[in-house]
Amino acid sequence: MQRTTTKNARKTDTREKIALGGLIVKAGLRFEKRALLLGAMIELARRLNSDAGERERLTAIGAEAFKSDVE
């Protein structure tokens, strides 16, 4: 039973990582260096923790980008 749970957890983790990688591609950052991407995400986390308005602004941008996929 434990082995099945671990296997399912690994599969779920892998799917999540693939989806997150897809967001990097969708944002047009596929060819950027990993250090730059990590630095940008760390900076984003800092901004989100200190400015609720920034979270709302960026969420709106992302929602618009997903909406354009459907159209």
ZIVEN-V158400 format. One record per backbone hydrogen bond with DSSP energy under -0.5 kcal/mol. NH is the residue of the N-H (numbers start at 1). CO is the residue of the C=O. Records with the same first field share a line. If there is no record, write none. Layout:
NH->CO, CO
This chain:
5->1
6->2
7->3
8->4
9->5
10->6
11->7
12->8
13->9
14->10
15->11
16->12
17->13
18->14
19->15
20->16
21->17
22->18
23->19
24->20
25->21
26->22
27->23
28->25
29->24
32->29
37->33
38->34
39->35
40->36
41->37
42->38
43->39
44->40
45->41
46->42
47->43
48->44
49->45
50->46, 47
51->47
54->51
55->51
56->52
57->53
58->54
59->55
60->56
61->57
62->58
63->59
64->60
65->61
66->62
67->63
68->64
69->65, 66
70->66, 67
71->67
